């Protein structure tokens, strides 16, 4: 708990970080704001990370790291815990691609809230492996002000477990003025259409939902 909280906050001389042997980030506030305002950071290797768990564990970890262009999280399967990844890539304005191709579970209230807020160069994101998004406000403001985002894949062709909540996508696209295509399982069509804010989830552009069967 709090192990690396704000450890390198404002260290503008850091350009790369090798965390390639790291498989798990856990513990309340463990990495909160760890690389916040590291504005020269361009490369970080998290390719072996499988699990993020704990309240605020990665909250704001890369806040304002505008030099990061790509993130490989291809082995990450689970994000859990209250606000665990809240603001994780907030204002990473240079970020163009994120590999989350094996992420299956998002749980914990606000776990991905504001995760990509102000990632203005992110054009698409593939969350097609998701099978579970079962917490209140789990994806609240997740893509707010991602003004280049045009394509989002959520869940595979089988049903997602949303639990009993109807607000997982609250304000998901707020500040997005462009048109966005979202691909989601046909098995969840009626449930998603009943979510508060459907179909645009506060975006002012047109969000078109495509149902995959």
Secondary structure, 3 states (H helix, E strand, C coil): CCCCCCCCCCCCCCCEEECCCCCEEECCCCCCCCCCCCCCCCEEECCCCCEEECCCCCCCCCCCCCCCCEEECCCCCEEECCCCCCCCCCCCCCCCEEECCCCCEEECCCCCCCCCCCCCCCCEEEECCCCEECCCCCCCCCCCCCCCCCEEEECCCCCCECCCCCCCCCCCCCCCCCCEEEEEEHHHHHHHHCCCCCCCCCCCCCEEEEEEC
